Amino acid sequence: MSLGQPTPPDGKTSSGDASASESSRNVVLRGNRFDSRDIFQSVREIIISHGEDTYRLRLTAQNKLILTK
């Protein structure tokens, strides 16, 4: 499973521009499970498209997940 475009070899990602929101990471799926650390490597929020709907998955300061529509 992949999310967006690959991270540059130097590991740095730009912030505040369109390319940062379109960046990607490789996420390893083990059975039906993956580690949230793989998703939230350098961001605190991801956008999930589900059919016609869009959801936001956020990582809080208390290290909890919040999913909103």
PLY file of the C-alpha trace (Angstrom):
ply
format ascii 1.0
element vertex 69
property float x
property float y
property float z
element edge 68
property int vertex1
property int vertex2
end_header
0.00 0.00 0.00
1.38 3.44 -0.89
0.21 6.93 0.02
1.16 9.69 -2.50
4.72 10.25 -3.79
7.93 8.74 -2.37
10.00 10.59 0.23
13.29 11.97 -1.16
16.45 9.94 -0.35
17.62 12.61 2.12
14.43 11.99 4.12
13.50 15.67 4.09
10.07 16.77 2.98
8.99 20.27 2.12
6.25 21.85 4.19
3.57 24.39 3.40
3.29 23.66 -0.31
1.30 21.36 -2.58
4.12 18.82 -2.87
4.05 18.20 0.90
0.35 17.34 0.79
0.98 14.99 -2.13
3.95 13.19 -0.57
3.75 9.46 0.01
5.06 6.71 2.16
5.26 2.98 1.73
3.07 1.29 4.31
3.57 -2.39 5.06
0.29 -4.26 5.43
0.60 -7.40 7.57
-2.61 -9.37 7.17
-5.24 -6.71 7.82
-3.02 -4.52 10.02
-0.42 -1.79 9.60
1.46 0.37 12.08
0.18 3.94 12.47
3.80 5.13 12.82
4.24 4.24 9.14
1.38 6.58 8.21
2.19 9.45 10.57
5.94 9.54 9.86
6.14 13.29 9.26
2.54 14.50 9.43
-0.17 14.66 12.10
-3.14 14.33 9.74
-4.03 12.27 6.69
-7.01 12.47 4.35
-8.94 9.29 3.52
-11.23 9.07 0.50
-14.04 6.56 0.90
-16.40 6.51 -2.05
-17.79 10.02 -2.37
-16.82 10.96 1.20
-13.61 12.39 2.63
-12.40 11.74 6.17
-9.58 13.24 8.24
-7.52 10.97 10.50
-5.60 13.08 13.03
-2.99 12.23 15.62
-3.54 14.24 18.81
-0.99 15.63 21.23
-1.98 12.80 23.59
-1.08 10.29 20.83
-4.72 9.33 20.17
-6.43 9.02 16.79
-9.47 11.05 15.78
-11.43 10.26 12.61
-13.81 12.96 11.37
-15.94 13.33 8.27
0 1
1 2
2 3
3 4
4 5
5 6
6 7
7 8
8 9
9 10
10 11
11 12
12 13
13 14
14 15
15 16
16 17
17 18
18 19
19 20
20 21
21 22
22 23
23 24
24 25
25 26
26 27
27 28
28 29
29 30
30 31
31 32
32 33
33 34
34 35
35 36
36 37
37 38
38 39
39 40
40 41
41 42
42 43
43 44
44 45
45 46
46 47
47 48
48 49
49 50
50 51
51 52
52 53
53 54
54 55
55 56
56 57
57 58
58 59
59 60
60 61
61 62
62 63
63 64
64 65
65 66
66 67
67 68
